């Protein structure tokens, strides 16, 4: 669960930084964006959500094809050695840079490294992430060419965690529904997020358990988590 704590802390900081400058620009603007623009805006904020969720993900393909998971279990190898960490950081930096303005994307670079490094200290990491059912709630014109966009979506993370009480590896599918208000500006003909004005997260109902199976080996848990289907499991 460490990633969720780190990421949500980073997002909350972005929210605090942006609310003071932009939150009070919402009133008095007509919802007059064209259908084509609405599509572009929805695609832009969906990409932003996907980029945030991908921070710190250690892809299952890499784990299953290039890592000696038995050696990781035995404490004889790192899950994410330095050279792999650098490659993952570069790819995730690129996704953030495409979706956010530089002043938001750059500070998240350190967050990526923190999450990946933590994966070496404890078996608790994400192997995949994504967004379901992104829905545009509203668009409003802001100042200086900004667009204020509210969306609702379900974010998901496939994860593996070792729980000390049973010494087993647990495959997980963590899901939450988000209602988010973004501020966007146009850069080089593309909409990018330049602020998160508000975010409300609805956790999955009590009837939903993110734990989808316990396994004796790390490889079994990774393979099981890979097979989880967010659309079928979606509790919202």
Secondary structure, 3 states (H helix, E strand, C coil): CHHHHHHHHHHHHHHHHHHHHHHHHCCCCCCCCCHHHHHHHHHHHHHHHHHHHCCCCCCHHHHHHHCCHHHHHCCCCCCCCHHHHHHHHHHHHHHHHHHECHHHHCCHHHHHHHHHHHCCCCCEEEEEEEEEEEEEEEEEECHHHCEEEEEEEEEEEEEEEEECCCCEEEEEEEEEEEEEEEEEEEECCEEEEEEEEEEEEEECCCCCCCEEEEECCHHHHHHHHHCCCHHHHCCC
